[in-house]
């Protein structure tokens, strides 16, 4: 009888506890369990004794159906044993769907001669790699010596790539050969990476950077064009560039998910939202406001132009929340309020009026759920389910 073990995450923050953590690993190996997901994080766990690798080779069934593998590669890891583990997996595991690599240092000599060859062979041995995550934080190697190029072997299966904290490297051009690549997330990476990609079939794009390069983003949007369906742009510097909104309006009419941070509730933004007639999910976080009377007019206009396809709205308003509810005709199913100013009688009554008028709203996500007055909560729950914001938030 086989035991199905979906996920096994192994952590060891204190090397003195390593024997205590590797013991359960041995027991799982010898139990007849079947492992589907394995994560080894921030530890010295790969300083396995000889019998661990012996058990791995002897109990192939344990990991032969492994689908998700996550590895943290840090200075206190025994790199030789990571490579040895990969070689063992390469011999018997070909069904990896998600591979996540987190680099915490760039000790190139060890990587080049010990780890990289094992990683290359492991990637090439896979038959159905669909998601590849490379997280370099601040210490990502600048030269991967063929590791990224090995993704060429997965060009027919790879569908999602997440790059975080990576610097420019010509190897990333191999992603242009992945014709089924649909989702690309470039987070806090060298902006040069954005320039070298073709974006042939990208329908989901997420870009996050302290200060985004708007002209480069505009060129990316032109390349993707009508294929783009889901877009998230996050920056800590206020976006004032009209060219970005103009490009979205001109080239990307088929967006169904739009999430943009640090942007003003400008006329250009309102015009864009009004043009996105397939929009289903909208998240707005804006960092500056016009004068009060003008702000009221713009909130009213926003409410009126929300498309009839919209089902999900995540918005932070510091005022005029009641105006948004009273003038909104979009058939929302989920509403998320990221402002503490929601908690007053005027706003809650406006929300009740919206619920009784439109009759589609199922959930309201509250940022400070437990700060909500009991009387207000009890009254609202007659019309809609109130939940914690984080429980219904939809990510790109």
MARKE-623541 format. One record per residue (C-alpha): residue number from 1; residue in one letter; x, y, z. Coordinates in pm, 1 decimal, m for minus. Last residue first. Layout:
node nr:NUM rest:A east:X north:Y up:Z;
...
% end
This chain:
node nr:396 rest:X east:m234.6 north:3846.5 up:m1169.7;
node nr:395 rest:X east:m345.4 north:3809.0 up:m812.0;
node nr:394 rest:X east:m703.5 north:3793.7 up:m689.2;
node nr:393 rest:X east:m772.7 north:3905.2 up:m330.7;
node nr:392 rest:X east:m1045.4 north:3695.7 up:m169.5;
node nr:391 rest:X east:m891.8 north:3578.9 up:158.6;
node nr:390 rest:X east:m646.8 north:3868.4 up:195.4;
node nr:389 rest:X east:m925.4 north:4124.0 up:239.1;
node nr:388 rest:X east:m1082.8 north:3941.6 up:531.8;
node nr:387 rest:X east:m1442.2 north:3850.2 up:466.4;
node nr:386 rest:X east:m1785.2 north:4013.2 up:476.3;
node nr:385 rest:X east:m2063.8 north:3820.6 up:303.1;
node nr:384 rest:X east:m2332.9 north:4046.0 up:155.4;
node nr:383 rest:X east:m2685.5 north:4171.1 up:223.2;
node nr:382 rest:X east:m2776.1 north:4080.4 up:581.5;
node nr:381 rest:X east:m2405.1 north:4078.0 up:655.1;
node nr:380 rest:X east:m2402.0 north:4455.5 up:617.7;
node nr:379 rest:X east:m2626.4 north:4510.7 up:920.3;
node nr:378 rest:X east:m2433.9 north:4275.5 up:1146.8;
node nr:377 rest:X east:m2101.6 north:4425.8 up:1046.0;
node nr:376 rest:X east:m2221.2 north:4781.6 up:1102.5;
node nr:375 rest:X east:m2354.5 north:4690.6 up:1446.5;
node nr:374 rest:X east:m2036.4 north:4503.4 up:1536.2;
node nr:373 rest:X east:m1809.8 north:4794.4 up:1434.1;
node nr:372 rest:X east:m1541.5 north:4691.2 up:1187.6;
node nr:371 rest:X east:m1193.4 north:4687.7 up:1338.8;
node nr:370 rest:X east:m1176.8 north:4308.9 up:1302.4;
node nr:369 rest:X east:m1199.7 north:4329.3 up:923.8;
node nr:368 rest:X east:m923.7 north:4582.2 up:877.3;
node nr:367 rest:X east:m864.1 north:4540.9 up:503.2;
node nr:366 rest:X east:m1223.2 north:4436.2 up:435.5;
node nr:365 rest:X east:m1310.3 north:4210.6 up:143.1;
node nr:364 rest:X east:m1672.9 north:4233.7 up:36.9;
node nr:363 rest:X east:m1822.0 north:3916.9 up:m107.4;
node nr:362 rest:X east:m2126.8 north:3810.0 up:m309.5;
node nr:361 rest:X east:m2227.4 north:4123.4 up:m500.8;
node nr:360 rest:X east:m2472.6 north:4052.7 up:m784.0;
node nr:359 rest:X east:m2793.9 north:4216.3 up:m659.2;
node nr:358 rest:X east:m2751.6 north:4548.0 up:m849.1;
node nr:357 rest:X east:m2997.1 north:4772.4 up:m659.0;
node nr:356 rest:X east:m3014.6 north:4590.7 up:m325.6;
node nr:355 rest:X east:m2638.1 north:4550.5 up:m303.1;
node nr:354 rest:X east:m2569.2 north:4908.1 up:m419.5;
node nr:353 rest:X east:m2810.0 north:5051.1 up:m160.9;
node nr:352 rest:X east:m2639.5 north:4840.8 up:105.9;
node nr:351 rest:X east:m2303.5 north:4980.7 up:m2.1;
node nr:350 rest:X east:m2439.2 north:5335.3 up:24.0;
node nr:349 rest:X east:m2563.3 north:5257.1 up:375.4;
node nr:348 rest:X east:m2216.5 north:5130.1 up:463.8;
node nr:347 rest:X east:m2053.5 north:5445.1 up:333.3;
node nr:346 rest:X east:m2273.2 north:5687.7 up:525.7;
node nr:345 rest:X east:m2263.3 north:5480.6 up:844.1;
node nr:344 rest:X east:m1886.2 north:5473.6 up:874.5;
node nr:343 rest:X east:m1613.6 north:5212.9 up:833.6;
node nr:342 rest:X east:m1494.5 north:5270.0 up:480.3;
node nr:341 rest:X east:m1237.5 north:5522.3 up:596.0;
node nr:340 rest:X east:m1008.7 north:5234.2 up:690.9;
node nr:339 rest:X east:m921.0 north:5193.7 up:325.4;
node nr:338 rest:X east:m836.5 north:4895.1 up:107.0;
node nr:337 rest:X east:m1191.9 north:4806.9 up:10.5;
node nr:336 rest:X east:m1226.6 north:4486.6 up:m188.6;
node nr:335 rest:X east:m1543.0 north:4415.6 up:m386.8;
node nr:334 rest:X east:m1625.9 north:4074.5 up:m530.9;
node nr:333 rest:X east:m1925.6 north:3985.2 up:m749.4;
node nr:332 rest:X east:m1955.9 north:4323.2 up:m920.0;
node nr:331 rest:X east:m2230.1 north:4377.3 up:m1176.8;
node nr:330 rest:X east:m2109.0 north:4724.2 up:m1289.4;
node nr:329 rest:X east:m2371.6 north:4991.1 up:m1226.6;
node nr:328 rest:X east:m2164.2 north:5212.1 up:m997.3;
node nr:327 rest:X east:m2308.6 north:5557.0 up:m924.5;
node nr:326 rest:X east:m2422.5 north:5506.4 up:m564.4;
node nr:325 rest:X east:m2133.1 north:5281.0 up:m466.3;
node nr:324 rest:X east:m1856.3 north:5511.3 up:m592.2;
node nr:323 rest:X east:m2027.3 north:5816.7 up:m442.9;
node nr:322 rest:X east:m2043.6 north:5641.3 up:m104.6;
node nr:321 rest:X east:m1668.6 north:5580.2 up:m120.1;
node nr:320 rest:X east:m1623.9 north:5954.9 up:m164.6;
node nr:319 rest:X east:m1308.9 north:5964.1 up:49.8;
node nr:318 rest:X east:m978.7 north:5786.8 up:120.8;
node nr:317 rest:X east:m1032.8 north:5539.9 up:m160.8;
node nr:316 rest:X east:m829.0 north:5223.4 up:m206.6;
node nr:315 rest:X east:m966.6 north:4998.0 up:m479.1;
node nr:314 rest:X east:m1004.4 north:4629.6 up:m554.6;
node nr:313 rest:X east:m1291.5 north:4570.9 up:m797.2;
node nr:312 rest:X east:m1396.1 north:4228.2 up:m927.2;
node nr:311 rest:X east:m1678.5 north:4135.0 up:m1165.9;
node nr:310 rest:X east:m1638.1 north:4394.2 up:m1442.5;
node nr:309 rest:X east:m1804.1 north:4296.2 up:m1773.1;
node nr:308 rest:X east:m2048.9 north:4589.9 up:m1761.3;
node nr:307 rest:X east:m1754.4 north:4826.4 up:m1782.7;
node nr:306 rest:X east:m1677.9 north:5080.4 up:m1508.1;
node nr:305 rest:X east:m1758.2 north:5413.6 up:m1675.3;
node nr:304 rest:X east:m2011.6 north:5540.4 up:m1420.9;
node nr:303 rest:X east:m1811.2 north:5461.0 up:m1109.3;
node nr:302 rest:X east:m1498.6 north:5621.1 up:m1253.7;
node nr:301 rest:X east:m1697.0 north:5933.7 up:m1343.1;
node nr:300 rest:X east:m1824.4 north:5963.8 up:m988.0;
node nr:299 rest:X east:m1474.2 north:5913.8 up:m851.0;
node nr:298 rest:X east:m1352.3 north:6180.7 up:m1096.0;
node nr:297 rest:X east:m1614.6 north:6433.8 up:m992.1;
node nr:296 rest:X east:m1541.8 north:6380.7 up:m622.4;
node nr:295 rest:X east:m1169.8 north:6422.7 up:m686.3;
node nr:294 rest:X east:m1234.9 north:6752.5 up:m864.5;
node nr:293 rest:X east:m1424.9 north:6877.8 up:m560.7;
node nr:292 rest:X east:m1150.2 north:6764.9 up:m322.0;
node nr:291 rest:X east:m845.4 north:6892.7 up:m510.2;
node nr:290 rest:X east:m660.9 north:6633.1 up:m724.6;
node nr:289 rest:X east:m518.8 north:6319.6 up:m563.0;
node nr:288 rest:X east:m186.5 north:6142.7 up:m527.2;
node nr:287 rest:X east:m65.4 north:5786.7 up:m475.5;
node nr:286 rest:X east:m303.4 north:5563.6 up:m664.1;
node nr:285 rest:X east:m368.6 north:5198.6 up:m600.4;
node nr:284 rest:X east:m619.4 north:5056.5 up:m846.4;
node nr:283 rest:X east:m710.0 north:4689.9 up:m895.1;
node nr:282 rest:X east:m951.8 north:4588.8 up:m1170.9;
node nr:281 rest:X east:m1069.0 north:4239.2 up:m1265.8;
node nr:280 rest:X east:m1325.8 north:4166.4 up:m1542.2;
node nr:279 rest:X east:m1226.8 north:4407.6 up:m1821.2;
node nr:278 rest:X east:m1357.6 north:4312.4 up:m2164.5;
node nr:277 rest:X east:m1470.4 north:4666.5 up:m2257.4;
node nr:276 rest:X east:m1137.8 north:4822.1 up:m2171.8;
node nr:275 rest:X east:m1208.8 north:5161.4 up:m2328.5;
node nr:274 rest:X east:m1371.3 north:5311.8 up:m2018.1;
node nr:273 rest:X east:m1073.2 north:5204.3 up:m1811.6;
node nr:272 rest:X east:m842.2 north:5387.5 up:m2053.0;
node nr:271 rest:X east:m1048.8 north:5707.4 up:m2046.7;
node nr:270 rest:X east:m1044.5 north:5703.9 up:m1666.4;
node nr:269 rest:X east:m668.3 north:5664.0 up:m1665.8;
node nr:268 rest:X east:m624.6 north:5954.2 up:m1908.8;
node nr:267 rest:X east:m851.6 north:6179.9 up:m1701.3;
node nr:266 rest:X east:m632.8 north:6109.5 up:m1402.9;
node nr:265 rest:X east:m689.8 north:5908.3 up:m1088.2;
node nr:264 rest:X east:m316.9 north:5926.4 up:m1021.9;
node nr:263 rest:X east:m92.4 north:5625.5 up:m1043.0;
node nr:262 rest:X east:101.2 north:5444.8 up:m777.9;
node nr:261 rest:X east:10.6 north:5082.8 up:m851.3;
node nr:260 rest:X east:m159.4 north:4924.4 up:m1151.4;
node nr:259 rest:X east:m358.3 north:4602.7 up:m1169.8;
node nr:258 rest:X east:m559.5 north:4524.1 up:m1483.0;
node nr:257 rest:X east:m717.3 north:4186.5 up:m1555.8;
node nr:256 rest:X east:m940.4 north:4132.6 up:m1865.0;
node nr:255 rest:X east:m720.3 north:4319.6 up:m2110.8;
node nr:254 rest:X east:m835.8 north:4280.9 up:m2471.8;
node nr:253 rest:X east:m788.3 north:4641.0 up:m2589.7;
node nr:252 rest:X east:m406.3 north:4635.4 up:m2567.7;
node nr:251 rest:X east:m252.8 north:4848.5 up:m2844.5;
node nr:250 rest:X east:m410.7 north:5193.6 up:m2841.5;
node nr:249 rest:X east:m553.6 north:5220.2 up:m2490.1;
node nr:248 rest:X east:m252.8 north:5050.5 up:m2335.3;
node nr:247 rest:X east:m15.9 north:5272.7 up:m2533.3;
node nr:246 rest:X east:m204.5 north:5586.5 up:m2425.9;
node nr:245 rest:X east:m185.0 north:5479.9 up:m2062.7;
node nr:244 rest:X east:192.7 north:5441.7 up:m2086.6;
node nr:243 rest:X east:237.0 north:5761.9 up:m2288.4;
node nr:242 rest:X east:57.2 north:5966.3 up:m2022.6;
node nr:241 rest:X east:356.7 north:5921.4 up:m1795.2;
node nr:240 rest:X east:284.7 north:6027.5 up:m1438.6;
node nr:239 rest:X east:366.2 north:5701.0 up:m1264.1;
node nr:238 rest:X east:446.0 north:5765.9 up:m898.5;
node nr:237 rest:X east:766.8 north:5592.3 up:m793.5;
node nr:236 rest:X east:723.9 north:5277.3 up:m585.8;
node nr:235 rest:X east:635.8 north:5069.9 up:m890.0;
node nr:234 rest:X east:396.4 north:4787.3 up:m966.5;
node nr:233 rest:X east:255.0 north:4708.8 up:m1309.1;
node nr:232 rest:X east:18.0 north:4413.3 up:m1340.7;
node nr:231 rest:X east:m131.9 north:4308.7 up:m1673.5;
node nr:230 rest:X east:m361.3 north:4023.2 up:m1774.4;
node nr:229 rest:X east:m509.9 north:3982.2 up:m2121.4;
node nr:228 rest:X east:m232.5 north:4085.9 up:m2361.4;
node nr:227 rest:X east:m269.7 north:3920.2 up:m2701.2;
node nr:226 rest:X east:m400.9 north:4241.6 up:m2862.0;
node nr:225 rest:X east:m63.8 north:4412.9 up:m2842.7;
node nr:224 rest:X east:232.6 north:4215.3 up:m2715.1;
node nr:223 rest:X east:494.6 north:4405.8 up:m2912.5;
node nr:222 rest:X east:331.9 north:4746.5 up:m2858.3;
node nr:221 rest:X east:308.0 north:4676.3 up:m2486.2;
node nr:220 rest:X east:680.7 north:4599.4 up:m2474.2;
node nr:219 rest:X east:761.8 north:4927.1 up:m2653.6;
node nr:218 rest:X east:553.4 north:5118.2 up:m2397.4;
node nr:217 rest:X east:729.7 north:4936.8 up:m2113.3;
node nr:216 rest:X east:1066.1 north:5048.4 up:m2253.9;
node nr:215 rest:X east:948.8 north:5410.9 up:m2274.2;
node nr:214 rest:X east:811.3 north:5389.0 up:m1914.5;
node nr:213 rest:X east:1132.4 north:5271.0 up:m1747.3;
node nr:212 rest:X east:996.3 north:5159.0 up:m1412.3;
node nr:211 rest:X east:1112.8 north:5308.1 up:m1087.6;
node nr:210 rest:X east:1134.3 north:5070.4 up:m792.4;
node nr:209 rest:X east:1049.2 north:4778.0 up:m1021.5;
node nr:208 rest:X east:767.5 north:4532.9 up:m1076.5;
node nr:207 rest:X east:644.0 north:4405.3 up:m1410.8;
node nr:206 rest:X east:376.8 north:4139.2 up:m1450.3;
node nr:205 rest:X east:264.2 north:4022.0 up:m1794.0;
node nr:204 rest:X east:m2.5 north:3764.5 up:m1878.5;
node nr:203 rest:X east:m95.3 north:3702.0 up:m2245.3;
node nr:202 rest:X east:254.6 north:3651.1 up:m2383.4;
node nr:201 rest:X east:253.6 north:3472.2 up:m2717.8;
node nr:200 rest:X east:540.4 north:3639.0 up:m2903.7;
node nr:199 rest:X east:682.0 north:3854.9 up:m2623.8;
node nr:198 rest:X east:1002.3 north:3910.2 up:m2829.9;
node nr:197 rest:X east:1246.0 north:3945.3 up:m2540.0;
node nr:196 rest:X east:1575.4 north:4134.1 up:m2546.1;
node nr:195 rest:X east:1448.9 north:4472.0 up:m2426.3;
node nr:194 rest:X east:1280.0 north:4366.3 up:m2103.1;
node nr:193 rest:X east:1598.7 north:4203.8 up:m1977.2;
node nr:192 rest:X east:1775.8 north:4537.6 up:m2011.2;
node nr:191 rest:X east:1550.2 north:4659.4 up:m1728.9;
node nr:190 rest:X east:1768.8 north:4466.9 up:m1481.1;
node nr:189 rest:X east:1528.3 north:4283.6 up:m1255.3;
node nr:188 rest:X east:1303.9 north:4390.9 up:m968.2;
node nr:187 rest:X east:1029.9 north:4150.4 up:m1073.4;
node nr:186 rest:X east:986.3 north:4028.3 up:m1430.2;
node nr:185 rest:X east:681.0 north:3801.7 up:m1449.4;
node nr:184 rest:X east:606.0 north:3635.2 up:m1782.2;
node nr:183 rest:X east:302.4 north:3420.1 up:m1856.0;
node nr:182 rest:X east:213.1 north:3269.4 up:m2193.4;
node nr:181 rest:X east:523.9 north:3081.7 up:m2309.3;
node nr:180 rest:X east:402.1 north:2838.5 up:m2574.0;
node nr:179 rest:X east:653.9 north:2949.3 up:m2836.9;
node nr:178 rest:X east:953.8 north:2909.8 up:m2608.1;
node nr:177 rest:X east:1219.7 north:3017.6 up:m2858.5;
node nr:176 rest:X east:1212.0 north:3377.4 up:m2734.5;
node nr:175 rest:X east:1291.3 north:3243.6 up:m2387.8;
node nr:174 rest:X east:1636.4 north:3151.1 up:m2520.2;
node nr:173 rest:X east:1712.9 north:3522.9 up:m2518.8;
node nr:172 rest:X east:1766.3 north:3484.0 up:m2143.5;
node nr:171 rest:X east:2115.3 north:3354.3 up:m2216.8;
node nr:170 rest:X east:2220.7 north:3708.3 up:m2312.9;
node nr:169 rest:X east:2240.0 north:3799.9 up:m1945.2;
node nr:168 rest:X east:2094.9 north:4106.2 up:m1779.4;
node nr:167 rest:X east:2062.7 north:4099.1 up:m1402.0;
node nr:166 rest:X east:1808.2 north:3897.9 up:m1206.8;
node nr:165 rest:X east:1632.0 north:4010.6 up:m887.7;
node nr:164 rest:X east:1320.8 north:3810.4 up:m966.9;
node nr:163 rest:X east:1246.4 north:3621.2 up:m1287.0;
node nr:162 rest:X east:921.1 north:3426.1 up:m1311.7;
node nr:161 rest:X east:861.3 north:3217.4 up:m1623.8;
node nr:160 rest:X east:532.7 north:3053.7 up:m1722.3;
node nr:159 rest:X east:424.8 north:2826.8 up:m2010.0;
node nr:158 rest:X east:723.9 north:2601.9 up:m2083.7;
node nr:157 rest:X east:615.4 north:2290.0 up:m2275.0;
node nr:156 rest:X east:741.3 north:2322.9 up:m2633.5;
node nr:155 rest:X east:1055.7 north:2522.1 up:m2551.1;
node nr:154 rest:X east:1159.4 north:2283.4 up:m2275.6;
node nr:153 rest:X east:1490.7 north:2174.7 up:m2429.6;
node nr:152 rest:X east:1565.5 north:2540.0 up:m2497.7;
node nr:151 rest:X east:1541.7 north:2581.5 up:m2119.9;
node nr:150 rest:X east:1901.6 north:2457.2 up:m2115.2;
node nr:149 rest:X east:2005.2 north:2808.4 up:m2222.3;
node nr:148 rest:X east:1916.3 north:2925.0 up:m1870.8;
node nr:147 rest:X east:2162.8 north:2677.7 up:m1716.8;
node nr:146 rest:X east:2421.7 north:2725.6 up:m1993.6;
node nr:145 rest:X east:2700.0 north:2904.0 up:m1810.4;
node nr:144 rest:X east:2469.2 north:3096.4 up:m1575.8;
node nr:143 rest:X east:2678.2 north:3412.3 up:m1568.0;
node nr:142 rest:X east:2563.2 north:3715.0 up:m1369.6;
node nr:141 rest:X east:2494.4 north:3512.7 up:m1055.3;
node nr:140 rest:X east:2205.9 north:3642.9 up:m844.7;
node nr:139 rest:X east:2308.0 north:3806.1 up:m520.7;
node nr:138 rest:X east:2054.8 north:4082.2 up:m463.0;
node nr:137 rest:X east:1740.6 north:3867.2 up:m490.1;
node nr:136 rest:X east:1829.7 north:3595.4 up:m739.4;
node nr:135 rest:X east:1495.7 north:3425.0 up:m778.3;
node nr:134 rest:X east:1462.1 north:3209.0 up:m1088.0;
node nr:133 rest:X east:1122.8 north:3043.8 up:m1128.9;
node nr:132 rest:X east:1041.6 north:2808.2 up:m1416.9;
node nr:131 rest:X east:689.5 north:2680.8 up:m1484.4;
node nr:130 rest:X east:576.3 north:2425.7 up:m1743.6;
node nr:129 rest:X east:847.3 north:2160.4 up:m1745.0;
node nr:128 rest:X east:695.6 north:1859.0 up:m1920.5;
node nr:127 rest:X east:959.0 north:1608.7 up:m2031.9;
node nr:126 rest:X east:1250.0 north:1677.4 up:m1799.1;
node nr:125 rest:X east:1599.0 north:1541.9 up:m1864.3;
node nr:124 rest:X east:1722.6 north:1871.4 up:m2009.1;
node nr:123 rest:X east:1652.3 north:2052.5 up:m1683.0;
node nr:122 rest:X east:1838.7 north:1789.7 up:m1477.2;
node nr:121 rest:X east:2135.2 north:1783.2 up:m1713.2;
node nr:120 rest:X east:2171.4 north:2161.5 up:m1692.7;
node nr:119 rest:X east:2129.6 north:2165.0 up:m1314.4;
node nr:118 rest:X east:2398.2 north:1898.5 up:m1267.2;
node nr:117 rest:X east:2640.4 north:2086.9 up:m1492.2;
node nr:116 rest:X east:2564.8 north:2413.9 up:m1305.3;
node nr:115 rest:X east:2623.7 north:2281.1 up:m953.6;
node nr:114 rest:X east:2983.5 north:2166.8 up:m942.4;
node nr:113 rest:X east:3217.8 north:2340.7 up:m1184.8;
node nr:112 rest:X east:3028.4 north:2660.1 up:m1257.8;
node nr:111 rest:X east:2855.6 north:2701.7 up:m921.6;
node nr:110 rest:X east:3164.2 north:2640.6 up:m711.4;
node nr:109 rest:X east:3367.7 north:2886.3 up:m919.4;
node nr:108 rest:X east:3088.8 north:3143.7 up:m934.5;
node nr:107 rest:X east:3032.8 north:3211.9 up:m566.8;
node nr:106 rest:X east:2731.0 north:3424.4 up:m653.4;
node nr:105 rest:X east:2514.4 north:3412.4 up:m340.6;
node nr:104 rest:X east:2156.5 north:3375.0 up:m227.2;
node nr:103 rest:X east:2020.6 north:3199.3 up:m535.2;
node nr:102 rest:X east:1661.6 north:3073.9 up:m530.7;
node nr:101 rest:X east:1573.8 north:2811.3 up:m790.2;
node nr:100 rest:X east:1215.1 north:2702.6 up:m852.0;
node nr:99 rest:X east:1126.4 north:2422.9 up:m1094.1;
node nr:98 rest:X east:759.8 north:2353.4 up:m1166.6;
node nr:97 rest:X east:621.8 north:2069.3 up:m1381.6;
node nr:96 rest:X east:881.8 north:1803.2 up:m1303.5;
node nr:95 rest:X east:774.5 north:1475.9 up:m1463.5;
node nr:94 rest:X east:1112.3 north:1329.3 up:m1562.0;
node nr:93 rest:X east:1240.8 north:1188.4 up:m1233.0;
node nr:92 rest:X east:1450.5 north:867.8 up:m1229.0;
node nr:91 rest:X east:1808.2 north:937.4 up:m1337.0;
node nr:90 rest:X east:1778.6 north:1315.3 up:m1310.6;
node nr:89 rest:X east:1666.8 north:1287.7 up:m947.6;
node nr:88 rest:X east:1991.6 north:1116.3 up:m848.2;
node nr:87 rest:X east:2193.0 north:1374.8 up:m1042.2;
node nr:86 rest:X east:2001.1 north:1656.4 up:m874.8;
node nr:85 rest:X east:2073.5 north:1511.9 up:m530.1;
node nr:84 rest:X east:2444.9 north:1486.9 up:m612.8;
node nr:83 rest:X east:2448.6 north:1849.1 up:m729.4;
node nr:82 rest:X east:2283.5 north:1960.1 up:m406.9;
node nr:81 rest:X east:2536.3 north:1740.7 up:m224.6;
node nr:80 rest:X east:2829.6 north:1914.6 up:m388.4;
node nr:79 rest:X east:2681.7 north:2254.0 up:m305.2;
node nr:78 rest:X east:2684.9 north:2179.8 up:69.5;
node nr:77 rest:X east:2462.1 north:2463.2 up:169.7;
node nr:76 rest:X east:2599.5 north:2731.2 up:400.0;
node nr:75 rest:X east:2645.7 north:2978.5 up:115.0;
node nr:74 rest:X east:2291.9 north:2958.7 up:m16.3;
node nr:73 rest:X east:2107.5 north:2779.4 up:m295.1;
node nr:72 rest:X east:1742.6 north:2749.1 up:m200.1;
node nr:71 rest:X east:1578.5 north:2469.1 up:m398.2;
node nr:70 rest:X east:1217.2 north:2417.7 up:m500.8;
node nr:69 rest:X east:1095.7 north:2109.2 up:m691.2;
node nr:68 rest:X east:738.9 north:2049.6 up:m809.4;
node nr:67 rest:X east:621.2 north:1742.8 up:m1001.0;
node nr:66 rest:X east:781.6 north:1443.1 up:m827.6;
node nr:65 rest:X east:629.8 north:1124.1 up:m967.2;
node nr:64 rest:X east:954.9 north:923.8 up:m947.8;
node nr:63 rest:X east:1023.0 north:1064.0 up:m599.5;
node nr:62 rest:X east:926.4 north:789.0 up:m355.2;
node nr:61 rest:X east:907.0 north:518.9 up:m626.5;
node nr:60 rest:X east:1284.3 north:536.0 up:m663.5;
node nr:59 rest:X east:1338.0 north:389.7 up:m316.9;
node nr:58 rest:X east:1683.2 north:227.3 up:m354.4;
node nr:57 rest:X east:1850.1 north:525.2 up:m517.2;
node nr:56 rest:X east:1708.8 north:760.1 up:m255.9;
node nr:55 rest:X east:1794.7 north:518.6 up:23.3;
node nr:54 rest:X east:2161.1 north:512.9 up:m83.9;
node nr:53 rest:X east:2154.6 north:889.2 up:m104.7;
node nr:52 rest:X east:2031.5 north:908.0 up:252.4;
node nr:51 rest:X east:2270.1 north:629.2 up:361.6;
node nr:50 rest:X east:2574.4 north:842.7 up:277.9;
node nr:49 rest:X east:2474.5 north:1107.5 up:530.2;
node nr:48 rest:X east:2295.9 north:1412.3 up:410.8;
node nr:47 rest:X east:2456.6 north:1754.2 up:417.8;
node nr:46 rest:X east:2165.6 north:1857.9 up:200.5;
node nr:45 rest:X east:1971.3 north:1966.9 up:502.9;
node nr:44 rest:X east:2205.6 north:2254.1 up:574.0;
node nr:43 rest:X east:1919.8 north:2495.7 up:567.1;
node nr:42 rest:X east:1753.6 north:2784.2 up:398.3;
node nr:41 rest:X east:1478.7 north:2593.4 up:216.9;
node nr:40 rest:X east:1439.9 north:2250.1 up:59.7;
node nr:39 rest:X east:1102.3 north:2214.0 up:m110.5;
node nr:38 rest:X east:964.4 north:1891.4 up:m250.8;
node nr:37 rest:X east:629.0 north:1838.8 up:m420.8;
node nr:36 rest:X east:470.4 north:1518.9 up:m554.9;
node nr:35 rest:X east:614.3 north:1252.0 up:m323.1;
node nr:34 rest:X east:487.1 north:894.3 up:m319.3;
node nr:33 rest:X east:514.7 north:725.7 up:22.9;
node nr:32 rest:X east:643.8 north:369.5 up:50.8;
node nr:31 rest:X east:761.2 north:429.4 up:406.5;
node nr:30 rest:X east:1137.2 north:406.9 up:341.1;
node nr:29 rest:X east:1181.9 north:752.4 up:199.0;
node nr:28 rest:X east:937.0 north:904.2 up:447.2;
node nr:27 rest:X east:1136.1 north:758.3 up:735.1;
node nr:26 rest:X east:1462.6 north:888.8 up:595.4;
node nr:25 rest:X east:1315.6 north:1238.0 up:563.6;
node nr:24 rest:X east:1183.6 north:1211.6 up:917.8;
node nr:23 rest:X east:1545.8 north:1149.0 up:1033.7;
node nr:22 rest:X east:1682.8 north:1436.0 up:825.6;
node nr:21 rest:X east:1516.3 north:1690.4 up:1052.6;
node nr:20 rest:X east:1652.9 north:1565.9 up:1385.1;
node nr:19 rest:X east:1999.9 north:1512.4 up:1235.0;
node nr:18 rest:X east:2000.1 north:1874.6 up:1109.6;
node nr:17 rest:X east:1905.3 north:2027.8 up:1445.7;
node nr:16 rest:X east:2255.6 north:2155.7 up:1525.4;
node nr:15 rest:X east:2264.6 north:2324.6 up:1184.6;
node nr:14 rest:X east:2004.7 north:2574.1 up:1306.0;
node nr:13 rest:X east:1761.6 north:2718.6 up:1054.9;
node nr:12 rest:X east:1658.3 north:2380.1 up:922.3;
node nr:11 rest:X east:1367.6 north:2372.5 up:681.6;
node nr:10 rest:X east:1222.5 north:2082.6 up:484.3;
node nr:9 rest:X east:903.6 north:2117.7 up:286.2;
node nr:8 rest:X east:732.4 north:1794.3 up:178.6;
node nr:7 rest:X east:417.3 north:1816.5 up:m30.6;
node nr:6 rest:X east:165.7 north:1576.4 up:m180.0;
node nr:5 rest:X east:255.9 north:1259.6 up:10.4;
node nr:4 rest:X east:47.9 north:970.3 up:m124.2;
node nr:3 rest:X east:107.1 north:661.2 up:91.2;
node nr:2 rest:X east:141.0 north:338.8 up:m104.3;
node nr:1 rest:X east:0.0 north:0.0 up:0.0;
% end
